[in-house]
Amino acid sequence: MTLDVAPKPNWFARIANPSQFLGWSRPLLWPLTILTAILFAAGLYFAFLDSPPDYQMGNTVRIMYIHVPNAWLSQFVYGVMAVSALGSLIWRHPMADVSMKAAAPLGAVFTALALYTGSLWGRPTWGTFWEWDGRMTSTLVLLLIYLGLIALWRAFEDQLRAGRVVAVFTLIGAINIPIVKFSVDWWQTLHQPSSVITPDGPRMPGSILTPLLVMMGAFTLLFITLQLKSMHTEIRRRRLATLERQRAAAAEGAK
Amino acid sequence: MKGFLAIIGRDLKLATRIGGDALTLVLFFVMVGAIVPFAIGPDKAMLAKLAPGLTWIAAFLSLLLGLDRLFRNDAEDGSLQLFRFSRTPLEAIVAAKVIAHWLLTALPLIAATPVLAVLLNMDMESWLRTVLSLLLGTPGLVALGAMGAAVTVSLPRGGLIAPVLILPLAIPLLIFGSSAISGQQAGAAMLFLAAISLVLLAIAPFAGALALRVSEE
């Protein structure tokens, strides 16, 4: 077997093989960072300077431009984790493990920010920081699941074996995602129902919708950039662990 | 089917011959209920109002405490390896262990509820409702616990992680469990509770067996 009969790597190998993955994703990092910064600059300009205050809520409506993207990402990141968990269980995809591990702390932070900005917004508009309403409760549960998953990752010494076990639990925890999504339709208590994606189009004027969409794009790109970066870090950490283990084994053998 | 029943019989026999465990859990359950009046004051009307929720929390904590025993002993003495390669599928074995665990931990708690009913000043009707909601809800709780225990079986400190993992997922059981006792739409809540329990019982054998296979590799 010589090198030239080796098949050209297909798209699957290009994602699944750590060095191939590093090879194509590392050059993407700077462009993504710059694009994220540009979108944030545009989004923040629209959100704070070039959008009207709400006729009822006044300037507090601007919290929405931070709150909604974080809330959207809290669910999107779990989706990324659940897909990675499937990849890890079905194809034993090594990068899926890494992606799952990198996404958990990011998702936890986005969820915590969504809850935090939500309660800051709730105080002036609803008159309370917290209410045991369907969506808030289920988002809190989502945060607890993220934290539990991080604790589970940290409990394992062998990260390679941890991946598949965490994957099983990620899929069990995915039951909560539809509950968060539809909670506002099932229990109509305090949180308003979804108003961007509805059967008859967005229920808000363009002057508010544009900054919101730009901010959602900016936050999503921020997540993708951070996700790639922390996946790279995790790959390096695993290589380092392997090297250390090899050196320890060699030192053991030399005795 | 024979293997399925044999596993249930084995677990029941092991637990009763070693003895003490079920009794300790019941003791813990009653004690949690008994310390509450010290913490919030012996106001009888308030206790009666809080009783359903308190009973559920006491049952919750007691069941979490007993979880670690579900697979750990089998993993340590090697029976789990034999289960994996036995003719009875691992899924059926997990289901059998869930049933045996429910009989050993949840049923004694339900039998001990009259003590809590007296201590917390429940009336007859709310006691009956408590028993019914615990009968419907605890199987789901044990099923969730089995998934948590299976995921953490290979961890030396799994006993602490499993409750942290399954508590957030168990919140729906707690919500419907206590609103089935005293809520405004108690009947509907009771049906929801039964539905959630059934779903969890259906998922648990498969998820548990998958986790056991994965963590034994």
Interface residues (C-beta under 8 A of the other chain):
Chain A: L89 T137 V141 L144 I145 L147 G148 L149 A151 L152 A155 F156 R161 R164 V165 A167 V168 F169 L171 I172 G173 I175 N176 I179
Chain B: M147 V151 T152 S154 L155 R157 G158 I161 V164 L165 L167 P168 L169 I171 P172 I203 A207 L210 A211 V214 S215 E217
